[in-house]
Amino acid sequence: MAEMKSFVFAVSFIIIFSGLIITLPTDFLGAGATPDTPVVPVNPNLLADFTDSETYTQSNFTLGIVEYDLGVSSWLAGVGITTEFSLAAKEYFLGFWLGGLSYCTFVSESGTDRGITLSLSEIATDAEDGEVRYNLIFEDDGNSAGGFVIYWNSTLYSDPADAWTNNVLYLTHGVGFDTNALGIGSLLLGLLFFQLPAVPFLINLLLATPLWACIIYLVWWFIISMIPFLGGA
C-alpha cells in the first residue's frame, strides 16, 4: 500500500510539474536584463512577437564570433571571411559545453531556405527598404529557433555590404510567442540534463533532483512489478 501511495505521488508530481512548465506564460520568461531596441527605424511588425532579443553589428564580432544567452539557450553567431553569417545554439552535456553546436537555417518570409550560412548578396536580394526577417530553423530537428531580423538605413547606405563596412548593419536575433513551445521544451530538457544557460550547475541540480527522484522511483517500481522475484514476491 505504501508503495502504491509513493507511485501515485511520483506520477502526480511529474504530471503537475510538467504541466506547470508547459503552460508557463511567455511573458514569465522576461524581457532580459537589458532588452534591445532598434537603433534605426524598422518595421515594428518584424519585432512585434519578440519578448527577448539580442542585437549586434560588425564591431561586436571578436575573431568572427559573438556569444550571448537568449531565451533558454546559449548562442554563437559567426561571420566568415567572405561575410557569410551563421548562427548556432551550444549543446551542453551535464552542464558543460564540449564544443557541440546545433546550427540554424535561415528561411526567408517568402519560404526560401538559405541554408546554414547567409551571405550579404542573399540579404540584399531578400530585403525590402533596408529590412528583412528570417525564420530560424534548427537543422538537426526542424524546430524553431526564433527570428532573425537584419536592417540598415537604406537612405544612407545603398546595400547591406555598404552598411556592414560602416558598422551600421544591425542583426537582431529574437525569441518570443512564436517559439514559446520550443522554449518550454528546451527549458524542461535543460532542467533534466543540467543544461540551463546562465544557471549555476548546483542550482540546476537542486531544481532537477526532485524530478529525477520521481523518475528513478517510477523506473524501479515498474521493474519490481514486472519481475516479481526482484520485489520479493
Helices and strands as residue ranges (DSSP letters): H 2-22, G 26-29, G 44-46, E 50-56, G 58-60, E 65-70, E 73-79, E 84-93, E 96-108, E 118-119, H 120-126, E 131-138, E 144-151, H 160-165, E 170-176, G 177-179, H 180-192, H 201-226, G 228-230
